Amino acid sequence: MKVLVTVGSKYGSTREVGAEIVKVLRDKGFETDFEDACDVSTVRYYDAVIIGSAVYGSLWRRDAAGLVRENADLLRARDTWMFSVGMTSVTTPDQPIDEAEGLARLSGAIEHKRFDGRLELDRLNVGERALIKVINPPVGDFRDFDEVRAWAGDIAVRLSADAFA
Ligand SMILES: Cc1cc2nc3c(=O)[nH]c(=O)nc-3n(C[C@H](O)[C@H](O)[C@H](O)COP(=O)(O)O)c2cc1C
């Protein structure tokens, strides 16, 4: 059972979420590769794939979204999970469905999980900082790594069951 964890991340917070998922899977004994989505051309060599991306303007990072679109058939034939990292706590239930929902359907993902991310103004470029000042969301690191580890643990349980099926 070979697993790929791959992420689209601009400022690193999504990459750190991915790294935590990798740690859990390796601890449970799964052979797990960890790559930025821009470095992955095919998911052909993996039995299971976990793809995550930061959300910017309701869109996934282009490398992660492109990977899903270009590998949709292969992903549908594998156990696939998706996760989005963004400011979920400031989104409202009636907000338009963002790109990730469509990508989750396209990839046949078992689950699409949303995690809160990190927003720190001094990391942003001038345009982003101006936009964020208008939207005025809470600023800080809202990542809950216990929640991330629990989710990865659930994936490990499912993969173990599949391995012995
Ligand atoms: C300019 C800008 C736009 C953003 N747009 C969204 C958005 O539409 N939805 C959302 O949930 N989070 C949004 N976020 C929050 C980011 O997804 C969050 O900061 C995330 O942790 C960034 O991940 P990264 O460090 O891996 O790049 C936005 C952040 C910035 C700076």
PDBQT file of the ligand as one rigid body, heavy atoms in Angstrom, charges set to zero:
ROOT
HETATM    1  C1  LIG A 201      -5.792  37.141  -0.418  1.00  0.00    +0.000 C 
HETATM    2  C2  LIG A 201      -6.367  35.983   0.337  1.00  0.00    +0.000 A 
HETATM    3  C3  LIG A 201      -7.574  35.411  -0.059  1.00  0.00    +0.000 A 
HETATM    4  C4  LIG A 201      -8.120  34.336   0.654  1.00  0.00    +0.000 A 
HETATM    5  N1  LIG A 201      -9.298  33.796   0.240  1.00  0.00    +0.000 NA
HETATM    6  C5  LIG A 201      -9.875  32.789   0.970  1.00  0.00    +0.000 A 
HETATM    7  C6  LIG A 201     -11.124  32.226   0.565  1.00  0.00    +0.000 A 
HETATM    8  O1  LIG A 201     -11.725  32.593  -0.435  1.00  0.00    +0.000 OA
HETATM    9  N2  LIG A 201     -11.655  31.236   1.328  1.00  0.00    +0.000 N 
HETATM   10  C7  LIG A 201     -11.031  30.773   2.451  1.00  0.00    +0.000 A 
HETATM   11  O2  LIG A 201     -11.559  29.878   3.125  1.00  0.00    +0.000 OA
HETATM   12  N3  LIG A 201      -9.805  31.256   2.841  1.00  0.00    +0.000 NA
HETATM   13  C8  LIG A 201      -9.221  32.268   2.129  1.00  0.00    +0.000 A 
HETATM   14  N4  LIG A 201      -8.009  32.778   2.507  1.00  0.00    +0.000 N 
HETATM   15  C9  LIG A 201      -7.306  32.208   3.677  1.00  0.00    +0.000 C 
HETATM   16  C10 LIG A 201      -6.195  31.228   3.243  1.00  0.00    +0.000 C 
HETATM   17  O3  LIG A 201      -6.743  30.124   2.603  1.00  0.00    +0.000 OA
HETATM   18  C11 LIG A 201      -5.400  30.808   4.510  1.00  0.00    +0.000 C 
HETATM   19  O4  LIG A 201      -4.643  31.911   4.907  1.00  0.00    +0.000 OA
HETATM   20  C12 LIG A 201      -4.525  29.587   4.273  1.00  0.00    +0.000 C 
HETATM   21  O5  LIG A 201      -4.081  29.077   5.531  1.00  0.00    +0.000 OA
HETATM   22  C13 LIG A 201      -3.323  29.884   3.380  1.00  0.00    +0.000 C 
HETATM   23  O6  LIG A 201      -2.623  28.682   3.108  1.00  0.00    +0.000 OA
HETATM   24  P1  LIG A 201      -1.072  28.630   2.708  1.00  0.00    +0.000 P 
HETATM   25  O7  LIG A 201      -0.272  29.200   3.874  1.00  0.00    +0.000 OA
HETATM   26  O8  LIG A 201      -0.802  27.164   2.522  1.00  0.00    +0.000 OA
HETATM   27  O9  LIG A 201      -0.885  29.400   1.452  1.00  0.00    +0.000 OA
HETATM   28  C14 LIG A 201      -7.444  33.834   1.813  1.00  0.00    +0.000 A 
HETATM   29  C15 LIG A 201      -6.214  34.410   2.187  1.00  0.00    +0.000 A 
HETATM   30  C16 LIG A 201      -5.676  35.465   1.479  1.00  0.00    +0.000 A 
HETATM   31  C17 LIG A 201      -4.366  36.052   1.910  1.00  0.00    +0.000 C 
ENDROOT
TORSDOF 0
